[in-house]
Amino acid sequence: MKIDNELVEKLAQLSKLEFGNEERERIKGDLQNILDLVEKLNEVDVEGLEPLKYMNQEEAQLRVDEVKEMLTKAEALMNAPQKDSDYFKVPKVIKK
């Protein structure tokens, strides 16, 4: 596949990006390098190889849930910049 200005423009439009001439040339080179690498991977003989499902044969070791000492409400609110009696006060983030 040949990377040309038309393809780069189409990709820029789809991704809502704008490129200058110098950037466009650099991106063309980068995209061509990526395609060359993928083409090189196509040359690798994978006949008879099973697909890799896991990186190792071991099962994941899950930790045991343990009850640990927790902060009290007072300790948790101690360094809060804004607080109510039992709650953190935060700026409104949802607009109507």
C-alpha positions in Angstrom: 0.0 0.0 0.0 1.3 3.4 -0.9 1.0 6.3 1.5 0.2 9.5 -0.4 -1.0 13.0 0.5 -4.6 12.0 -0.4 -4.6 9.2 2.2 -3.0 11.4 4.9 -5.6 14.1 4.2 -8.4 11.6 4.5 -7.0 10.3 7.8 -6.5 13.9 9.1 -10.1 14.7 8.2 -11.4 11.5 9.9 -9.4 12.2 13.0 -10.2 15.9 13.0 -6.5 16.9 12.8 -4.7 19.5 10.8 -1.1 19.0 9.5 1.3 21.4 7.9 3.4 20.4 4.9 6.4 19.3 7.1 4.2 17.3 9.5 2.4 15.7 6.6 5.7 14.4 5.1 6.8 13.1 8.5 3.5 11.3 9.0 3.7 9.8 5.5 7.1 8.4 6.5 5.9 7.1 9.8 2.8 5.4 8.3 5.0 3.8 5.6 7.3 2.5 8.2 4.4 0.9 10.1 3.1 -0.7 7.0 6.6 -2.0 6.1 6.8 -3.6 9.6 3.4 -5.3 9.3 4.5 -6.6 5.9 7.7 -8.0 7.4 5.6 -9.7 10.0 3.6 -11.4 7.2 6.8 -13.1 6.1 7.1 -15.0 9.5 6.3 -18.7 9.2 3.6 -19.5 11.8 2.5 -22.8 10.4 1.5 -25.2 13.2 1.7 -22.6 16.0 -1.1 -22.3 18.4 -2.5 -18.8 19.2 -1.2 -17.3 22.4 -3.9 -17.0 25.0 -1.9 -16.3 28.1 1.7 -15.0 28.6 2.5 -17.7 31.1 1.1 -21.1 32.2 0.4 -20.0 35.8 -3.0 -19.1 37.1 -3.5 -15.7 38.6 -3.0 -15.7 42.4 -5.8 -13.7 43.9 -5.2 -12.1 47.3 -7.4 -13.0 50.2 -9.9 -10.3 51.2 -9.0 -9.2 54.7 -10.7 -6.6 56.9 -8.2 -3.9 57.8 -8.2 -0.9 60.1 -10.1 1.9 58.4 -10.2 5.7 58.9 -13.0 7.1 61.0 -15.2 9.9 59.4 -13.4 12.5 61.5 -10.0 11.3 60.3 -11.0 11.2 56.7 -12.5 14.7 56.8 -9.6 16.1 58.8 -7.6 17.5 55.8 -10.6 18.1 53.5 -10.5 21.7 52.0 -14.3 21.9 52.3 -16.5 19.6 54.4 -19.9 19.4 55.9 -20.5 17.5 59.2 -20.2 14.0 57.5 -19.4 14.7 53.9 -16.8 16.1 51.5 -17.9 19.2 49.7 -16.9 19.3 46.0 -17.6 21.8 43.2 -20.6 21.1 41.0 -19.6 19.2 37.9 -22.9 18.5 36.2 -24.6 21.3 34.3 -28.3 21.5 33.7 
